[in-house]
Amino acid sequence: MQNVVIVYNMKIALLGLHTDSNLGDPLICETVKALYDKYEDDAIEWKFVNLRKFSQFMPRSPYYFFIKKTCGLLNRLNRKVNLKFLYEMRVHLSSLLMDYYIKGQDKAIIAGGGIIHYKFHDYCLGISSFIKSASRHKVPVVINAVGIEGYDSSNVRCLVFTKYLSYPNVKFISTRDDIEVLRKNYLNSQSCASIAKVVDPVIFCSKLFNINSPKTECIGIGLIRKSIFKDYQLNYPPNYLVDFYCQLAISLEKKGVEYCFFSNGLASDGDIISDIESSLGRKINVVIPTSTESLMSVISQFRGIITARMHSCIVAYSYNVPAVAINWCDKIKFWMKNINKEYCCMELDELDAEQAIELLLKSVQEGYDDTLRTKLENNAIDMIKKSICLSSIGSNRCL
């Protein structure tokens, strides 16, 4: 009698910013997928859920249009009267739409990134409805290397996050940022989730994907939109960044150092280019990646980078490219602290082109701590394996 081998496909819904033009976010999703493919015992059948527009690819039906219309009405009302119960009604209705992705899944994973966030983006609706739908269908949830951008007890989204992050089907939460804010503010007494501090999964990108470029002597200058200060309620004039970028260009030219500007792909980050060119009185060399592959290819070629985008720093770290970061958001400082490079994190009120170049040259000479890198990678892998065990209800593999 022949032995019959039964291959079971694990079904996992992966929530993340899969299609964002800020390519650091899709790269998070891709690295998380690759890591779970590598360490989950069973083959995985993935269902991708777009956090920003999760209803985009759902079948259109009277049921769909009724929920969308009702959510729209609640949203308009919520803008006039910011009440928690109105927001929770939107979460409930959105969770009914989220059933389209969750029903029949074995696990649900939230890929991570700076999505526990309330200042500018509204990711709370998608995350909360994803968790609520998963709870209704008895699907365990893992939240992977999530960014936590502060807490405000008077903010409705923070209060709603606290409720749903503490749902009993949320089995494991790892954060790349402040684990104490997660523990003390976002998790209540109902939570049974195991929590851990990890680094962003993008540190593995150079090992998971066969993308590389020949090394050059070129310094990369990473752009960010000039409206970032207004968007995040920071008290700096719009031209503050333009002046800094121009000073960098002039200083590098005087030193005879080759450089070029680049972005993480986000279209709005390109808005600052015309202002830089107007101030310098000439065209500048700018590389704008259009895919995660081209983002890795662009950054891996540089001798070093000076940038405002965190994931350009993380991709650089993965490819052993030194980086100096502009600290416009706490997540930047958390990242640089994680890799013991806090001195390469420049505060906004201390931006100076000459100092930035000096810090970068120092970092080029020192390189990265390989022992620390191995420790961070091993811890991240251990936490991936732990999350697999904790979310494998009834599985013998963890006994």
Secondary structure by P-SEA (a helix, b strand, c coil): cbbbbbbbbbbbbbbcccccccaaaaaaaaaaaaaaaaccccccbbbbbbcccccccccccaaaaaaaaaaaaaaaaaaacccaaaaaaaaaaaaaaaccccccccccccccccccccccccaaaaaaaaaaaaaaabbbbbbccccccccccccaaaaaaaaaaacccccbbbbcccaaaaacccccccccbbbbbbcccccccccccccccccccbbbbbbbbcccccccccccccaaaaaaaaaaaaaaaaacbbbbbbcccccccccaaaaaaaaacbbbbbbbbccaaaaaaaaaaccccccccaaaaaaaaaaccccccccccaaaaaaaaaacccccccccccccaaaaaaaaaaaaaacccaaaaaaaaaaaaaaaaaaaaaacccccccc
